Amino acid sequence: MFGKIFKDLRDNKQLTLIELSEKTGVSKSYLHDIENEKIAPSDKIIEKLFSFYNIPLKEEEKIRKIIAYAKTPSIVKDEFENTKKYLKKVESELERLKTNESEFDFTATTDYYSVPVYSYVRAGYQEIENAPEPLYELNIPLPSVKGDIVGIEVKGNSMEPKFHEGDIVLVKPGIIPENREIGIFVVDNKTVIKVFNKDKTGRVILTSLNIEHDPIIIDENTEFGIIGKFWKAIVS
């Protein structure tokens, strides 16, 4: 891409490679290789060409970034592209979640349901009787519920912007989330709220909605348990 930029600059001046070489002191072969992207110009050559073409500062910065990217090792470029793909997946997940109603309409029912709320859950917890002591019981109006429901207090900002610290997520314990659904998990004896993903090899990857948090990859060395599937949220 930078090659075309320099060729267009030369063409706009209606100069041959020989004429440009004479005016800038850069060899014809070097200029030829730049325009054909066989080499990325050094800082010294860049300064000579920018000075000759009298390029505006804003345009200079744009071209410098393009050249810097061209000089970047392939392994770094690959990692950059992988990160972009991951961010696109996160954006897609956010849009999908925005279309799903997750908060309660408290005027929808007059029936109240007592929900135990926990700040954490122990590894191996699958049923209510095996859970630690709840922080408190929360009486809230709910639609008809099949099976048990428990609440987990949200800690930290890993699931923003959908969930914030202090919100309560209601969970159906013992139900495994489908791919790309939110669930409550225990990872190395720490309770986490994440998006459940399983790749083609069957490997489990837990992702956050906040892109500043790295995904959690579950391997044979990870103590991992599935508490249940996210159902509804009560926002603070």
N, C-alpha and C positions, 0 to 999 in steps of 0.2 A: 504493500500500500504506500509506503514512503517513497518507493521508486517512482510511482506515477506522479506523486506530488512534485518531486524535483524535475521530472521530465516536463510536466505542465508549466512549471515556472520558467524553464529554459525556452519552451515553445512560445510562451507569451512574450518573451524578449526577442523571439525570432533569431535565436543563436544556434549555431552548430556546436557540437561537442568541442571541436578545436577552438572556436571563438571563445566559448565559455572558459576553456582551460587557460587561454591566454589572458583573460580578464581577471581570473581568480587565483591563478597560480596552482590550481589543482590539476593533476595530470588527466589527460583524456581518458586513459584506461580506467582510472579511479572513478571518474564521473560516469563512465559507461557502466561500471559494475554497480554503482549506487542506483542508477536508474533501472537496472535489471535485477536489483535486490540480491546481487551475489554477495555484497558486503553491506554492513550498516556503517554509515560514516562515523568517524571519530568526532569527539567534541571540537577539536581544532578545525576540522573540515566543515563541520556544521556552522561554526562561527563565521568562517570565510564565506560560505554560501548565503547565510542569513544576511550578512553585511552587504554583500553584492546585490541581493534581491530586495533589500530594505523591507523585510517582512515585519508587519506589526507584531508587537509583543504577545498579544493574545493568540495570534496564529502560530507564533514561534512555540509557545507552550504546548499547543495542540500537536505540532509536528514532533517536538521532543518526546512527548509521551508515546507517540506511534513508534519512533525509533527505539526508545527504551524497551518497549514491549518486544520489538523484533530481536533485541539483544538478549532477552530473557531466556534462560535455559529451558529446554523442552519439559523437564520434570516439573518446573515451577508453573509453566503454562498449563500443563495437564491438571495440576492441583487447583489452579485458578478456575479452569473450566468445570471441574468437578464441584467446586464451591458454588459457581453460578447455577449449575443444575440443581444442587441441593436447595439453594435459595428459591428457585422457581417452584420446587416441590412444596416448600414451606408456604409460599404465597398462595399456591393452589389450595393447600390445606386450609389456610385462613379463609379464603373465599368460600370453600365448601362449608366450613363451620358457621360462617356468617349467615348462610342460607337456612341453617337448621335452628329452630327455636330451642333454646336451652334453659331459659329462665322461666320461673313460674308465673302464672297469672293467679294471684292470690284471691281473686274474686270468683274463680271458676267453680269453687266447691265450698261447702260449709263443713265438710268432714275433715277432722284433724287427725294427724298421724304422729305418734311419738317416735322420733328418730334419734338414736344414739350418735353423738358426734365425737370423733376421735382426732387427736393430733398426730397419731401414728398408728401403724398396724404391724404386728410382729410377722416375721417370715413364717410361712406355712399356714397363716390364717385363711380359712375358707368358709367357716360358718360363724355366726354371731357368738355362740357360746365359747368359742376359742379365742375371742378377741380380748385385748386388754380392757381395763376399766375405762368407760367413756368419760370424756371431760364433762359432759352434761347431756341431758335429754332435751331435744328441741321439738316442740309441738307446732306443727305447721299444717296448713290446709293442703291436702293433696288430692289429686284424682285417684280413681281406683288403682290400687297397687297389688300386683301379684308377686308374692315372695317377699323376702326381706329387703330392707333398705337401710343403709347406714350412711352417715355423713363423715367427711374428712375435711379438716380445715386446710386451706391452701397456704403453703409457706413459700416465700421467695417470689421471684418474678419470671420463672422459666416458662410459664404458660400465658404470659401477657401477649397480646392485649385481651384475650378472651377471659382469663381468670386472673384475679389479683389477690395479693396476700390478705387473708381474712375472709375471703369468700368460702362458702361451703359447697363442696361437690357431693352430690348424692350418688351412691354407688349400689349396684346390684351385685352383692358378693357371690363369688363362685362362678360367674358368667365370664367367659373369655371373650375379649373384644375381637371384632373382625379386623381385617387389615385396614389401617388408616383410621381406626376409631380410637377414642380416648379411653384409657383405662387407668386403674390404680395398681401399682406394682410394688414389690419389695425387691430392691437391688442392694445386695450386700448389707441386709438388715436395715435399709433406709427406705422409708415410704416415699414414692414418687408418683406424680400425676404426669402422664406422657401420652403421646400418640403411638399406638402399637403398629409396628411395621414388620413384615416378614418377607425377606428376599427370596429369589428363586431357589436358593440352596437350603432354605428353611431357617436361616439365621435370623434371630430376633434383633431388631434395632428400635430403640425407643427414642423418639424425637420430641423436642420442645417446640412451642409456637414462637417463642422468643429466639430469634436467629442468633443472638449472642451466646446461646448455650449450645455446646457440642452434643451430638447424638450419643446415646449410650448403646454400645454394642455388647450384646450378651454372648459370652463364650463359655467354654467348659470350666473356666476358673471363676465364673461369676455366680454368686448365690442369688438365685432368681425365683420369684414367686408372683403369681397373678392373683391379686385380691378380688378384682371384679371389674365390671364394665361401668363406665360413666353413664349416668341416666339424665340427671337434671342438675342445675346449679342455682344456688341462692347467693346473689351478689350482695356484698356489704355496702 
